[in-house]
Amino acid sequence: MTPEVLLRFMNRIEPLKSGTRHCVTQAGTPETVAAHSWRLAVFALLLEDEFPKVDVDRLLRMCLIHDIGEAVTGDVPSFQKTEADQRKEEQAIDGLLSLLPDDTRQRFQGLFLEMAEGKTEEARLWRALDKLEAVIQHNESPLDSWLPLEYTLNLTYGEREVTPFPFLVDLRLKLQEETREKLDREGISFSGSLQ
């Protein structure tokens, strides 16, 4: 890879550092896409001993690149994302990857295909952690930044994805408890069931 190619790609993904997501941080500032990806990677790294058969290098790569298309499209919350939004993001990813040398592009495309198919342990774990990181962030954010639909969504988001991973099922239950406590403190009524 030449310095020019490297810098062109780095310049194109720079908007991830300032592109915001729906959620806010504990301080009440908008969470950035880059901050989400970084913390997702740390989350995965912290769980390395819980999943000894997982290729952590591949998992970390998935965590770091999964949202690069949002450098072009911006973030669309999962509860608002349409098939058209998904296609637009896939096109953005293809456009960004086209800037890379063939071998790098093929490696990244392989990771995106693996994530989309969800057949490998790494892809399934990445998907579960991605959802759980969003739940953790919501539990940390001020409740006045939540939409009413998130009262229930935060209780159920990621339940299906964590099912194959007993450790993550336990973590998800803990997060549900935290969400319920947060809502209770504010006198918010909600629905949703613990597993």
N, C-alpha and C positions, 0 to 999 in steps of 0.2 A: 504494500500500500504506500502510495506516495504521500508526502506531507500535504500536498494540495487536496488530494482525495479525502484524507483524514480530516483536514480542517473544514472542507465543504460539508461533510457529514456532521461533524460536531456543531457547526453553525446552524444546520437545519434542525437539529434536535434541541438546541438551546432553549426554545420556547417552553420546553417541559419544566424548566426551572422556575418559570413565572406563571405558566398555565395552571389555572386553579381547577379544583374539583368541587363537587357539591358540598362536601363536609368542611368544617372549620376545625382549627386546632383548639387546645385547651385555652389558649390566649385569645381565642375568638377571631384569629386571622384565617383567611382561606387557606386550606391545605393545597399544596401544589402537587402536580402529577409526579414530579421528580421526588418529592419528599415521600409520597406514598410508595413509589418503587424502591427507594432506598430502604425505608423501614420494612417493607415486605422482604427484601433480601436479608436484612438483619434477622428478622423473624425466622426465615428459613434456616439461616446459619445457626441460630440458637437451638434449633430442633434437630440438629445433625445426629446427636446421640439417640434420639427417639426413633429415628428412621435409618438404621445402619445399612440397609440394603439399597438406599436411594443414592443415586449419583448426584451428590450435592453440587458439584460444579455445573452440571446441566440445569439443576433446579435454580441455582443462583442466576444463571444466564437468563432463564425464563423470567424470573422476578425482575431483572434489570431491564429487559427489552420489551416486556409484554405490552406496555402502553406507548411505545414510541410513535405510533400513528397519531396520537393525540397532540404531537408537536405541530401537526398540520390541521387536524380537525377540531382540536379542543376536546374537553371531556364532556361526555353526555352521561348523566347518572343512569345506572342500570335499570331503574324503574321507568325511565323515559326513552331508553334506547330502542330504536326500531330496526327492522332489517335493513332499511335504507341507510341508517346511521352506521350499521355494522359494515355494509358494503363500502361506504365512503372511507371508513377507517382502514379496511383491508386494502383499498386502492392507495391510501396514503402510505401504508406500510410498504407496499410494492414500490411506490415511487421513491421512498427513502432508501430502500434496500438496493434499488437500481443504481444508486450513487457509489455503491461499494464494489470492490474487486470481486470477481466471480467466486473465488473460494470462500470469502467472508459472506457474501450474499447467500450462497448456497447453505452455509452453516446456519445463518439466521433464518432463512426460509424453512429449513428443516425443523428448527425449534418452533416456529410459528405453526407449521403443519402438525407437529407433535402436540402442541397445546390445543389446537383446534380439534384434533381427533380424540384427545383425552384417553388414549389407550394405555399409556405408560404410567408407572407409579409416580414418576416425576411430574408428569402433566396433571395427573389427578391431585397430587399433593399441592402443586402450584395453585391450581384453581381453588382448592379449599382454603389455603393460606391467604390468597388474594381476597376472598370474601371475608375471612375472619379479621384480616387487618382493617377492613372497612368498618366492621362491627366494633372493634376495639377503638378505632378513632371516633366513632359516634358516641361511644360510652364516655370518652374523654372530652368531647365537645360540649359547649353549653347547650342545655335543652332548648333554649329559645331559638337555636339555629336549626332545629329539626322541623321537618314538615310533619303534619299529623299522621300521614301514612307510614312514617318511619317508626312510630310507636310500636306497631305490629311488625313491620319489616325487620327492625333490629332484633326482634325476638326469634325470627324464623330464617333470616338470611344466612345461607351457607349450611343449613341443616342437612340437606341431601348430600352435599359435597363432602362433608366430614364423616359420613357414615362408614366408609371403609377404614377409617383411622381411629381406633379406640382412644388414643391420647387426645385427638382433636375433638372427639365427641365429648369427652370430659371438659375440655377447654371451652367448647361451645356452651355447655350447660352452665359453666361458671360465668360466661359472658351474658347468658340469659338472666342469671341471677342479678348481675350488675345492672343490666338494663331495667329489670323490674324494680330494683331498689332506687334507681335514678328517677323512674317515673313515679314511684310511690312518694318519694321526697317532695315532688312537685304537685302531688295530688292529681296526677293524670290517670284516667281509667284507660285500660287497654285490653286487647285480646291477644291470643296466641298461647300456645301450650308448651310446657316443658316436655321433653321427650320422656 
